[in-house]
Amino acid sequence: QTMKTTDNQKIREARKQLGDTFKPDSPDPIKEAKQMREAMEKYGLNQTELAAAIGKSRSSVANSLRLLSLSPDILSLVTSRKISAGHARCLISLPYEKQRVVASAIIRKKLSVRDAEKLASGKIEITGYTPSRDFSPEFRDMLRRMERAFGTKVTATGTENRGRILIDYFSIDDLERICEILDLAESYAGRE
């Protein structure tokens, strides 16, 4: 009985202090998730207790908190509204490099959350070439190898004999990482 009373007091205190901090349809789901995590730490609440304090379901709180496990690049895409929280949840189980590639495809192809889920689960494939181009399997394989090496979307325009290669990046840190890969390749080529 004493433990239950203490829990109820914690929830009431948190509810009183938090007021209407957590509004329905928050414009920034990442900020809201961070506020949830802070509230849990400040008031010593678990997910169920926080949900009771703010009037949300436990699964809603859990889904919000799961967003914080995404790479910083993806968090900034959600904050800037380039992808939705629903799109971002599809990426949670993927390694950071794959998150970037899939997020790029979501943005570029304007995928629905359902299609993003299929893409993230591997039910549909990300292609590293412009669909309207009829590139050879060997050329498409080269683009896929570049995507794996850079950990991001690589697109080719033009023909197989002449064209441009576009490498997507989502932040200055991402661009720096790609430059480091190119620097390594350059230093390796200089040894030969």
Buried (B, 14 or more C-beta within 10 A) or exposed (E): EEEEEEBEEBBEEBBEEBEEEBEEEBEBBBEBBBBBBEBBEEBEBEBBBBBBBBEBEBEBBBBBBBBEEBBEBBBBBBEEEBBBBBBBBBBBEBEEBBBBBBBBBBBEBEBEBEBBBBBBEEEBEBBBBBEEBEBEEEBBEBBBEBBBEBBBBBBBEEEEEEBEEEBBBBBEEBEEBBEEEEEEEEEEEEEE
